Amino acid sequence: MNTSLFIEIIQKFWASITNELRNKYNGEREAKTYFYERQLRDVYSPTLKWDQLSMDRAIVAADVVALDSEKPLKSRPVLKKANGNIPKIAITRYKDEKDLVGLRSLLFDPNSENEIARQLIAEPADAVARGVKERIEYMHLQTISTGMCVVPDAENVGTGIRVDFGLEASHKFGASKIAWGEDGATPISDVLRVISAAADKGYVITRIMSDRATFNQARNSAEGRELVAGFLGLDSLNRAASSANFIAAFADENGGVVWEVVDRAVIVEKNGKRTPVRPFAAGIVSFLTMDQVGTLQYGASIEDTFPTEGVTYSKVAPYITVMQYSKTDPKREWTAAEGFALPVPDVDGIFLLNTQEAR
């Protein structure tokens, strides 16, 4: 790695541009667009190890006893611990000789500094930093809809990973009669069955999440139309309920439980081929007990500890380091980002319903 080919521009604009990115990602001026930013709490791990300590949350009632009697002994909650290594996430982009010729031509125009800075720093730095955020989003949405984080080799340049967070079988459910979307399916009853089962374990469901197709199967079902009809004061509803009316009717009937649609794609690229992937598992309804469903456990980048001479660095988020440098033969200008991060769910507070599998 060598110093940037446009080091004067880098020295003049790098700090201000990357500070702007840092403010955008960590401040309040930009609305949060990532589920993981809303649902996870950042936890720093100096050892690059993640760990999860969970326990049965069911509260056992005390006994009514006679005066001067012993206090009854109850069983202790079962503690469970899972741990592992936090994976490295990395991405690079470069400007080839054709791009460099174009940037060089701008150097002869004294009024083009801002344009050079935009092309050289602002756009690529934002792209690689958001690339890291996209991968974390991918892992998070997959985790809260399956209880596992799986990055297959087919969608990844590097090392695929598989992390099973140990979601208990008693937290997994299927459709009670037939798969959703088929005649006779009972989506509302299935959802209420999971909410009731969670309550029996001492959990209060506050939010459920699903992909749009699964949501539409619920609102278009006979039970969905009946729910909305009652909410609107109608005897029946012979057409599909609107999304807004269904969400409002469901929350009204179930103590404010929010049904949130996850309509999110992440673009992955391998061997030059880009493929949109929807990480939230299709046909799954995820039941959550709190707004924050886990932690984003992260560690310092290797470059943070062992910086390379000539490379320009900036920390645009606690878990994202952006860098700029050049290489020769062929001559290229590189922008890269890396970090160590893993979304770790509180699996005790997650329940899953597979709507396409009758149990």
Helices and strands as residue ranges (DSSP letters): H 7-26, H 35-39, E 40-44, E 49-55, E 79-85, E 88-95, H 97-106, H 113-117, I 118-122, H 123-146, E 148-151, G 153-155, E 161-164, G 169-171, E 172-175, H 187-200, E 207-210, H 212-220, H 222-232, H 243-253, E 258-261, E 266-270, E 273-277, E 284-288, E 294-299, H 302-305, E 312-317, E 320-327, E 332-345, G 347-349, E 350-358
